[in-house]
């Protein structure tokens, strides 16, 4: 599994039968500093992630191990939405802190 940010959506009105009903998201892999690292990818969303969220994803045959992707032509899957990353006792990411900061910024912009 690897970390990534959801950076967009993919809309495909015509899909192969085995992927109909699946939501596609554009993801940007990130390193432990939460900085972009690697190429942007398209992933099947198995957990209901939204744009801006930090997620865990898997690729290759592992991507076909979730309930939504089993036996389907999938090479990348979002399998978790991250709430907290703690490394050696230090917080590397905290979703609640990020949401509070975004809310404060939005309030400042509306003044």
C-alpha positions in Angstrom: 0.0 0.0 0.0 1.1 3.6 -0.7 -0.1 7.1 0.2 -1.8 9.4 -2.3 -4.0 12.5 -2.5 -7.2 12.4 -4.4 -6.9 15.2 -6.9 -9.8 14.7 -9.3 -12.6 12.6 -10.7 -12.9 10.7 -13.9 -16.3 10.5 -15.7 -16.7 7.7 -18.2 -20.2 7.3 -19.5 -19.3 4.2 -21.5 -17.5 1.5 -19.6 -16.6 -2.2 -20.0 -19.4 -4.3 -18.4 -17.1 -5.4 -15.5 -16.4 -1.8 -14.4 -19.8 -0.3 -14.7 -21.0 1.3 -11.5 -17.4 1.8 -10.3 -16.2 5.3 -9.4 -12.9 6.4 -10.9 -10.6 8.9 -9.1 -7.4 10.7 -10.1 -4.8 10.2 -7.4 -1.3 11.8 -6.9 1.1 9.6 -4.9 2.8 11.4 -2.0 5.8 10.8 0.2 5.9 10.8 4.0 6.1 14.6 4.0 2.8 14.5 2.0 4.5 16.0 -1.0 3.8 14.8 -4.6 5.9 11.8 -5.5 5.5 10.0 -8.8 3.0 10.0 -11.6 -0.7 10.7 -11.4 -2.8 7.6 -11.6 -6.5 6.6 -12.1 -7.9 4.3 -9.4 -11.2 2.6 -8.7 -12.6 4.0 -5.4 -13.7 1.1 -3.1 -14.3 3.3 0.0 -16.0 6.6 -1.1 -13.0 8.9 -1.1 -13.4 12.6 -2.0 -11.1 15.1 -3.7 -8.4 16.4 -1.4 -8.4 13.3 0.9 -5.3 11.4 1.8 -5.8 7.7 0.9 -4.1 4.4 0.8 -4.0 2.6 -2.6 -2.7 -0.6 -4.0 -1.7 -1.6 -7.5 -1.2 -4.7 -9.6 -2.9 -7.9 -8.7 -3.4 -6.7 -5.1 -5.8 -4.1 -6.6 -8.2 -6.9 -7.4 -8.5 -8.1 -3.8 -11.3 -5.8 -2.7 -15.0 -6.6 -2.8 -15.6 -4.1 -5.5 -12.6 -5.0 -7.7 -12.5 -8.8 -7.4 -12.1 -10.4 -10.8 -12.4 -7.0 -12.6 -9.9 -5.3 -14.9 -8.4 -3.1 -12.2 -4.8 -2.1 -11.7 -5.2 0.5 -9.0 -7.7 0.7 -6.1 -8.3 3.2 -3.3 -8.7 0.9 -0.3 -8.7 3.3 2.7 -9.2 7.0 3.7 -6.4 8.0 6.1 -7.3 9.7 9.4 -3.9 9.8 11.1 -0.3 9.0 10.3 2.1 8.7 13.2 5.9 8.1 12.6 8.2 7.5 15.6 5.7 9.3 17.9 5.4 12.3 15.6 2.2 13.2 13.7 3.0 13.2 10.0 -0.7 13.7 9.1 -3.9 14.4 11.0 -7.1 14.7 9.0 -9.0 16.5 11.8 -6.2 19.2 12.0 -6.3 19.6 8.2 -10.1 19.9 8.2 -10.0 22.6 11.0 -7.4 24.6 9.0 -9.5 24.4 5.9 -12.6 25.5 7.7 -10.8 28.5 9.3 -9.4 29.5 5.9 -12.9 29.4 4.4 -14.3 31.6 7.2 -11.5 34.1 6.6 -12.3 34.2 2.9 -16.0 34.9 3.6 -15.2 38.1 5.6 
